[in-house]
Amino acid sequence: MSLYKFTSEDIYYNRIKTHPKSDFYIYNGSIYYNSKSQDSGSHAANAGHVPVGHISLHELNIDRSTTDLVAGKFTDTTKTKNKIFPFLSKEGSLTTFSTVSTKSFNNDFAYGDYISGSYPLSSSIHREYYAKDASRTKTHVEALKNTLNYYKYISSHYEYANSGKWDKGSDELGLISIPSIFYGSSIKKGSVDLRFFITGSLVGRLQDIHRNGELIQVSPTGSTGSGSVAGTVLYNEGFLVLTGSWQLGTDHATTYDVINDSSEKKVPKWIYFGVGANDVYTSAHSSFNDLSFYLSFKGTNSVPTITMLAHAKKGELNYSSNPTYLDRTYNQITGTYGPGSSSYNYSEYRYKTIRNITNSRYNNHTASFQKTTYISQVAIYDENKNIIAVAKMATPIRKTENRDYTFKLKLDV
């Protein structure tokens, strides 16, 4: 085995940028992520133990028994539960879970008590609706005030308050929150697509056609609000702020329960987009099953990669420790076919010849001898000579003394 050190010209550091697509279809109070329904298992009806439309953050407890453990305090006997769960004991370090308040930690647990959490953890999109109310504090919208104002240099529609036009702090609007696990470092600009359906008919579609965060109604062509901005996208933060308040679908005059108040009916508007997406709305409201929504976007993930060039130079790597490299069929010096042995000793033959595997173009003719090896894999070692990666060839590469090769290896880190 030969070891060679990579030089500065043999290693290149790069980043591969990927854009995985995510699709959400919202109907009748349920979310379907990438057209995936609930998976049933051998031990649990819901193998992932997460609701439809959610993604499991750690993919733990897959197809385990449905025995649950209530998060909080537990005793030794509850360790036999079928689901795995995180736990720790109360000690002098005062370490606990973020879901346990300081008051509960001090009053409800004695030193030595176990404190537990629960798995699996899941995530999905979330919709919030804010009615027009100047006196109401919109906690999550207020938290985005500085962020929205920061991006107003890209588009004036990001501006939190524009005198005489709008005030996101008091106007009626909808807020769609997208966890970063679905998009990575940011949402790809221009990839957001929103579609509003009534009884299966498309009555509105929003896209960022200018790639500046403005969600513009692009279809149906000539419909009410066509070409108007109905909201903005915070690509780095994962939020959709919907402000479009015009009626969608002029042929559908029926009002709908879209704000979780059966006594107050509303006509379809963009500010009601996504109703039923993990909000307080349920499918029990009348006419709700006539509405459906589609949301898609592409994320951005940067994968660091290392490209390494491994060189097999001329005149090198032409000897092998593989036993098949030597000719053990016949020893021309001793005239024997193998090592000698008796009742008193065992001795290898003194002279060993390398097997000649050089092909000849003629029948029944042995070609001139050439040192020939076959390279089947390249191993990468760290500074302590521990193997950290192995590149295997689909077909071993024939190496002779007058040939040199360069192997291009790529490692994701």
Secondary structure, DSSP 8 states (H G I E B T S, - for coil): -------TTSEEEEEEEE--EEEEEEETTEEEETTB-----SS-SSTT-S-TT-EESS--STT-------SEEE-GGGGG-SS---EEE--TT----TTS-HHHHHHH--TT-EEE--S--EE--EEEEE-S-TTS--HHHHHTHHHHHHGGGT-GGG-SEETTTEETTTS-EEEEE--GGGTBTEE-TT--EEEEEETTEEEEEEE-TTSSSEEEEEESTTSTTTT-EEEEEETTTTEEEE---S-S-TT----B--SS-TT--B---GGGTTTTSSSS--TTSTTGGGEEEEEEEEEEEEEEEEEEEEEE-TT-S----SGGGEE-S-BTTTTBSS-EE-SS-EE--S--EE------SSTT-------EEEEEEEEEE-TTS-EEEEEEEEEEEEEETT--EEEEEEEE-
